[in-house]
Amino acid sequence: MIKLTQREIDMSNENNDENFAGGLAGLIIIGVIVYLAYSYFTQVNYTFNYNGQTLTSTGGSSAEGQKYGGKWEDLAYFGPKQQVFMKTLIDQTQRSVASSDSSAMKKKLWIDASNQLCTDKTFDAFGTKRNWIGRVSSISMQDDGDITVYLKIDNDDNKVVDTISTSMDNFQAWENLLLSLREGNYVQFSGVFLRGDRSENECLNASSLFSDSTPELSDKNFKFNLYSLGKIELKEIKS
């Protein structure tokens, strides 16, 4: 009968631990490869037509594609000229802001942009915005039955927000429509922006109990009165 020394036993246990760790790492790598391959071959692309243009999603697994329609270019650039104008102004302002600029310079650039938005005849700040493209960010119902909807309007995390009150004559129609929508759905909508605090150089009203009036035009929840809203149906692309 052969007896192992304690040192030999310890060395054997260490080797077993190393082999187990190596095997586990190998399984993880194989799992990642299988997942990536599955995602590639099961990705679902979608398309829809808008204003004579065809927008097509790219990438995204089938689950993601079914919920969000994959990844799209910034929808704001495919919207009406007023939506394109706003998006272009935001992009130009962001590009003009340098990381080395003082906070005063950055603020001045956004003040100029906000004022341009308010005075430009093409944008027509408080005129009716027709057939804008948006994406449902969230829909919530208050205890009294009022429904608040947030629609994302660009890739700068800007949204328009409106609360549909139960006191409205056509509330039932709005309720049926909003309850049929899901987060991630694409929509076409019309309505008007509310005026901001011009004494603070805010063109469009995005203030709330938790947000002061500011001229910046990114990551904002703009108050909006919806006149109409409709879901954009996505069509799956057959490969």
C-alpha positions in Angstrom: 0.0 0.0 0.0 1.4 3.3 -1.1 0.9 6.3 1.1 1.1 9.9 -0.2 2.7 12.6 1.7 0.7 15.6 2.7 2.7 17.7 0.2 1.9 15.2 -2.6 -1.8 15.4 -1.7 -1.8 19.2 -1.7 -0.1 19.2 -5.1 -2.6 16.8 -6.5 -5.5 19.0 -5.2 -3.9 22.1 -6.8 -3.6 20.3 -10.1 -7.3 19.3 -9.9 -8.3 22.9 -9.2 -6.2 24.1 -12.1 -7.8 21.6 -14.4 -11.3 22.5 -13.3 -10.6 26.2 -13.8 -9.2 25.6 -17.2 -12.1 23.4 -18.2 -14.6 26.0 -16.9 -12.8 28.8 -18.9 -13.0 26.7 -22.0 -16.7 26.1 -21.5 -17.3 29.8 -21.1 -15.3 30.6 -24.3 -17.3 28.0 -26.2 -20.5 29.4 -24.8 -19.7 32.9 -25.9 -18.8 31.7 -29.4 -22.1 29.8 -29.7 -24.1 32.8 -28.4 -22.4 35.1 -30.9 -23.1 32.7 -33.7 -26.7 32.3 -32.7 -27.2 36.1 -32.5 -25.7 36.5 -35.9 -27.8 33.9 -37.6 -31.0 34.7 -35.8 -30.9 38.5 -36.1 -34.1 40.1 -37.3 -34.1 43.2 -39.4 -37.2 45.4 -40.0 -38.1 48.2 -42.4 -40.8 50.8 -42.8 -41.6 53.4 -45.4 -41.9 57.1 -44.5 -42.2 60.1 -46.7 -41.1 58.0 -49.7 -38.0 56.8 -47.9 -37.3 53.3 -46.7 -35.8 53.0 -43.2 -34.1 49.7 -42.4 -32.8 48.4 -39.0 -29.5 46.6 -38.8 -28.3 44.1 -36.2 -30.0 43.0 -33.0 -31.0 39.5 -32.0 -34.5 38.2 -32.8 -35.7 39.1 -29.3 -34.3 42.6 -29.5 -35.5 43.0 -33.0 -39.0 42.0 -32.2 -39.2 44.5 -29.3 -37.2 47.4 -30.7 -36.8 46.9 -34.4 -33.0 46.6 -34.2 -30.8 49.6 -34.4 -31.8 52.5 -36.7 -30.1 55.6 -37.9 -31.4 58.7 -36.0 -35.0 58.9 -37.0 -35.0 62.7 -36.6 -33.2 63.0 -39.9 -36.0 61.1 -41.7 -38.8 63.3 -40.3 -40.4 66.5 -41.6 -38.2 69.5 -42.3 -38.9 71.0 -38.9 -37.7 67.9 -37.1 -34.6 67.7 -39.3 -33.9 71.4 -38.6 -34.0 70.9 -34.8 -31.8 67.8 -35.0 -29.3 69.5 -37.3 -29.1 72.6 -35.0 -28.5 70.3 -32.0 -25.7 68.4 -33.8 -24.1 71.6 -35.0 -24.1 73.1 -31.5 -22.7 69.9 -29.9 -19.9 69.9 -32.5 -19.0 73.5 -31.8 -18.6 72.9 -28.0 -15.0 72.0 -27.2 -14.0 70.2 -24.0 -11.6 73.0 -23.2 -14.3 75.6 -23.4 -15.3 77.4 -20.2 -18.8 76.7 -18.8 -19.7 80.3 -19.8 -18.8 79.6 -23.4 -20.7 76.3 -23.5 -23.7 78.1 -22.0 -23.5 80.9 -24.6 -23.5 78.4 -27.5 -26.6 76.7 -26.2 -28.3 80.1 -25.6 -27.6 81.0 -29.2 -29.0 77.7 -30.4 -32.2 78.0 -28.2 -32.8 81.6 -29.5 -32.3 80.5 -33.1 -34.8 77.7 -32.6 -37.3 80.2 -31.3 -36.8 82.7 -34.1 -36.3 80.5 -37.2 -39.3 80.6 -39.6 -38.6 77.1 -40.9 -38.9 75.6 -37.4 -41.9 77.8 -36.4 -41.4 77.0 -32.8 -45.0 77.1 -31.6 -46.8 76.2 -34.8 -48.2 72.8 -35.4 -45.6 70.0 -35.9 -47.1 67.5 -38.3 -46.1 63.8 -38.8 -43.0 63.8 -36.6 -41.3 60.4 -36.1 -41.0 59.2 -32.5 -40.5 56.1 -30.4 -42.4 55.3 -27.3 -40.1 55.7 -24.3 -42.7 55.1 -21.6 -46.5 55.2 -20.9 -47.8 55.5 -17.4 -51.2 55.9 -15.8 -51.9 57.9 -12.7 -54.2 56.8 -9.9 -56.9 59.1 -11.3 -56.7 57.5 -14.7 -54.7 60.2 -16.5 -52.1 58.8 -18.9 -48.7 60.3 -19.5 -46.7 59.4 -22.6 -43.1 60.1 -23.4 -42.0 59.9 -27.1 -38.3 59.9 -27.9 -37.7 62.2 -30.9 -33.9 61.8 -31.6 -30.8 60.0 -30.4 -29.9 62.8 -28.0 -32.4 61.4 -25.5 -34.8 64.3 -26.2 -38.5 63.4 -25.7 -41.8 65.1 -25.9 -44.2 64.5 -23.1 -48.0 64.9 -22.8 -50.6 63.9 -20.2 -54.0 62.8 -21.6 -56.6 63.7 -19.0 -59.7 61.7 -18.3 -61.7 65.0 -18.6 -61.0 65.2 -22.3 -64.0 64.5 -24.5 -62.2 61.9 -26.6 -60.3 60.4 -23.7 -61.6 56.8 -24.3 -60.1 56.9 -27.8 -56.8 58.1 -26.6 -56.8 55.5 -23.8 -57.5 52.6 -26.2 -54.7 53.8 -28.5 -52.1 54.4 -25.7 -52.8 51.1 -24.0 -52.2 49.3 -27.3 -48.7 50.7 -27.6 -45.5 49.2 -26.1 -42.2 50.8 -25.2 -40.0 50.8 -28.3 -42.9 51.1 -30.8 -42.3 53.7 -33.5 -45.0 56.3 -34.0 -46.0 59.2 -36.1 -47.5 62.2 -34.3 -48.6 65.8 -34.6 -49.1 68.6 -32.0 -47.5 71.7 -30.6 -44.6 72.5 -28.2 -45.3 74.7 -25.2 -43.4 77.9 -24.6 -40.4 77.9 -22.4 -39.2 80.6 -20.0 -37.7 83.2 -22.4 -36.2 85.1 -19.4 -34.0 82.0 -19.0 -33.3 81.7 -22.7 -35.5 78.6 -22.8 -37.3 78.3 -26.1 -39.3 75.1 -25.6 -40.7 74.3 -22.2 -38.8 71.4 -20.6 -39.0 72.6 -16.9 -40.5 70.5 -14.1 -40.4 70.2 -10.4 -37.0 68.4 -10.8 -35.6 70.5 -13.7 -35.0 74.2 -14.1 -35.5 76.2 -17.2 -32.3 76.0 -19.3 -31.4 76.7 -22.9 -29.7 73.3 -23.5 -31.3 71.1 -26.1 -30.3 67.6 -25.2 -31.6 65.1 -22.7 -34.8 67.1 -22.3 -38.5 66.3 -21.8 -40.3 68.9 -23.8 -43.9 69.6 -22.9 -46.1 68.9 -25.8 -49.8 68.9 -26.7 -50.6 65.9 -28.9 -53.2 66.4 -31.6 -52.8 62.9 -33.2 -50.7 59.8 -32.8 -50.4 56.6 -34.7 -48.2 53.5 -34.6 -45.8 52.9 -37.5 -46.0 49.2 -38.5 -42.7 47.5 -39.0 -42.2 44.9 -41.7 -39.8 42.1 -41.1 -37.2 41.6 -43.8 -37.0 38.1 -45.0 -33.5 36.9 -45.6 
